Amino acid sequence: QVQLVESGGGLVQPGGSLRLSCAASGNIFSIATMAWHRQAPGKERESVATITAGGSTNYTDSVKGRFTISRDNAKNTVYLQMNSLNPEDTAVYYCNAEVAGRDYWGKGTLVTVSS
């Protein structure tokens, strides 16, 4: 059983930064593709950033140049560094792990960007 626990969300002013963390239990982390998704109020969940086991990354266009996904396999943790935040980034952010065709999800952490 894989469990994912997100942390690091909160309230931040426009232009500010936050770093989200996702700690994974289980022994599959090093081979899993990890991702951050988000769901804003009234909108569908969308993929924000992905990092493969080999370290290749991919970002949705709206966060390119502002967000950075990284992973520490020794700590079974994936991070999302978010800079230059704007109100459109307000959402619940979910950690996702995909391995061997199975998806695992965390419960999410709320990020609110507001003055």
Phi, psi and chi 1 to 4 in degrees:
 res  aa     phi    psi   chi1   chi2   chi3   chi4
   1 GLN       -  130.8 -177.0   71.0   14.5      -
   2 VAL  -104.9  130.7  175.4      -      -      -
   3 GLN  -120.4  137.6  -68.8 -173.6  -33.3      -
   4 LEU  -121.3  130.6  -55.7  172.8      -      -
   5 VAL  -127.4  116.3  179.6      -      -      -
   6 GLU   -89.7  153.3  -57.8   97.8  -24.4      -
   7 SER  -153.3  165.7   60.9      -      -      -
   8 GLY   105.9   -5.5      -      -      -      -
   9 GLY   -72.0  171.6      -      -      -      -
  10 GLY   160.3 -166.5      -      -      -      -
  11 LEU   -97.9  131.4  174.1   64.3      -      -
  12 VAL  -140.8  148.6   62.6      -      -      -
  13 GLN   -78.7  153.6  -68.1 -173.4  -17.6      -
  14 PRO   -53.5  137.1  -27.9   36.5      -      -
  15 GLY    90.7  -10.1      -      -      -      -
  16 GLY   -82.5 -176.2      -      -      -      -
  17 SER  -131.5  153.0  -61.4      -      -      -
  18 LEU  -144.8  153.3  -79.2  176.0      -      -
  19 ARG  -123.3  120.5 -171.7  176.6   81.8  153.1
  20 LEU   -92.5  146.4  -54.6 -177.7      -      -
  21 SER  -126.0  149.7  -60.2      -      -      -
  22 CYS  -137.0  113.1  170.6      -      -      -
  23 ALA   -95.6  131.4      -      -      -      -
  24 ALA  -111.6  136.9      -      -      -      -
  25 SER   -96.1  170.8   65.7      -      -      -
  26 GLY    90.4  176.2      -      -      -      -
  27 ASN  -113.0   23.6   59.7   -1.2      -      -
  28 ILE  -105.8   -2.1   53.9   86.1      -      -
  29 PHE   -56.8  -44.5 -177.0   84.1      -      -
  30 SER   -66.0  -19.1   64.3      -      -      -
  31 ILE  -107.8    0.3   62.6  170.9      -      -
  32 ALA   -88.9  145.7      -      -      -      -
  33 THR   -82.6  124.8  -67.0      -      -      -
  34 MET  -107.1  149.4  -57.8  -61.5  -62.5      -
  35 ALA  -150.9  157.2      -      -      -      -
  36 TRP  -114.2  132.4  -72.5   95.3      -      -
  37 HIS  -121.0  164.7  -63.7 -116.5      -      -
  38 ARG  -144.9  154.3   67.1 -175.1  179.3 -173.8
  39 GLN  -135.5  114.4 -173.3  165.4   18.0      -
  40 ALA   -85.9  158.4      -      -      -      -
  41 PRO   -55.9  128.3  -25.6   34.2      -      -
  42 GLY    75.9    7.1      -      -      -      -
  43 LYS  -122.7  164.4  -64.8 -173.5  177.5 -179.3
  44 GLU   -78.2  156.4  -66.1 -175.0   -6.3      -
  45 ARG   -67.2  138.6 -170.5  175.0  -62.0 -171.2
  46 GLU  -131.1  151.2   64.7  169.6  -15.1      -
  47 SER   -76.7  134.2  175.1      -      -      -
  48 VAL  -103.7  -49.7  175.2      -      -      -
  49 ALA  -155.9  147.1      -      -      -      -
  50 THR  -134.6  143.9  -58.2      -      -      -
  51 ILE  -136.5  126.7 -174.7  166.0      -      -
  52 THR   -80.8  173.3   67.1      -      -      -
  53 ALA   -60.6  -30.6      -      -      -      -
  54 GLY   -84.3   -4.7      -      -      -      -
  55 GLY    98.2    3.1      -      -      -      -
  56 SER   -73.0  139.3  -64.1      -      -      -
  57 THR  -120.2  156.8   58.9      -      -      -
  58 ASN  -148.1  143.6 -168.0   43.4      -      -
  59 TYR  -133.2  148.7  -59.9   89.9      -      -
  60 THR   -71.1  150.6 -167.9      -      -      -
  61 ASP   -57.0  -35.9  -74.3  -14.1      -      -
  62 SER   -69.0  -14.5   62.6      -      -      -
  63 VAL  -115.2   -3.0  -51.7      -      -      -
  64 LYS   -59.4  134.1  -75.4 -180.0 -180.0  177.1
  65 GLY    84.8  -11.1      -      -      -      -
  66 ARG  -115.2  -36.3  -58.9 -171.0  -62.7  122.1
  67 PHE  -107.8  147.3  -69.4   11.1      -      -
  68 THR  -134.9  124.8  -58.0      -      -      -
  69 ILE   -98.6  140.7 -171.1  170.8      -      -
  70 SER  -148.8  165.8   60.9      -      -      -
  71 ARG  -140.9  149.3   64.5 -167.7  -64.1  160.8
  72 ASP  -124.4   98.6 -174.7  -23.3      -      -
  73 ASN   -64.8  -28.2  -71.1  -15.7      -      -
  74 ALA   -67.7  -27.3      -      -      -      -
  75 LYS  -105.2    2.7  -64.3 -177.8  178.0  179.9
  76 ASN    52.0   43.4  -79.3    8.8      -      -
  77 THR  -133.8  139.5  -59.2      -      -      -
  78 VAL  -117.8  145.2   62.5      -      -      -
  79 TYR  -122.1  156.8  -55.7   96.7      -      -
  80 LEU  -134.3  106.3 -174.4   67.2      -      -
  81 GLN   -86.8  122.7  177.0   66.2   44.2      -
  82 MET  -119.2  117.9  -55.1 -174.3  -66.2      -
  83 ASN  -116.8  164.1  -61.4  -31.7      -      -
  84 SER    49.5   47.7  -58.9      -      -      -
  85 LEU   -67.0  145.4  -74.3  160.8      -      -
  86 ASN  -131.1  166.1   58.9   61.5      -      -
  87 PRO   -57.5  -26.1  -29.6   36.8      -      -
  88 GLU   -69.9  -12.1  -71.0   69.7   38.0      -
  89 ASP   -85.0   -5.1  -64.1  -45.4      -      -
  90 THR   -62.5  124.4  -65.3      -      -      -
  91 ALA  -177.3  169.1      -      -      -      -
  92 VAL   -87.7  127.1  177.5      -      -      -
  93 TYR  -102.1  128.7  -75.8   71.0      -      -
  94 TYR  -115.7  139.0  -62.8   91.4      -      -
  95 CYS   -90.7  140.9 -179.7      -      -      -
  96 ASN  -134.1  140.0  167.1  -96.0      -      -
  97 ALA  -124.4  132.0      -      -      -      -
  98 GLU  -122.0  122.6 -172.9  -85.6  -38.5      -
  99 VAL  -149.0  133.4   60.1      -      -      -
 100 ALA    52.6   37.9      -      -      -      -
 101 GLY    80.0    3.3      -      -      -      -
 102 ARG  -110.7  144.3  -65.5 -169.4   64.4  178.0
 103 ASP  -110.4  139.9  -86.0  -62.1      -      -
 104 TYR  -127.5  144.8  -56.6   88.9      -      -
 105 TRP  -130.9  145.8  -67.2   90.7      -      -
 106 GLY   -85.8  178.6      -      -      -      -
 107 LYS   -86.8  -12.3  -66.4 -177.0  178.1 -179.4
 108 GLY    98.6  156.2      -      -      -      -
 109 THR  -136.6  135.5 -175.1      -      -      -
 110 LEU   -85.4  130.3  176.6   62.3      -      -
 111 VAL  -116.4  123.3  171.9      -      -      -
 112 THR  -121.0  123.2  -57.6      -      -      -
 113 VAL  -110.2  110.4 -175.8      -      -      -
 114 SER  -158.9  148.7  175.5      -      -      -
 115 SER   -93.5      -   55.6      -      -      -
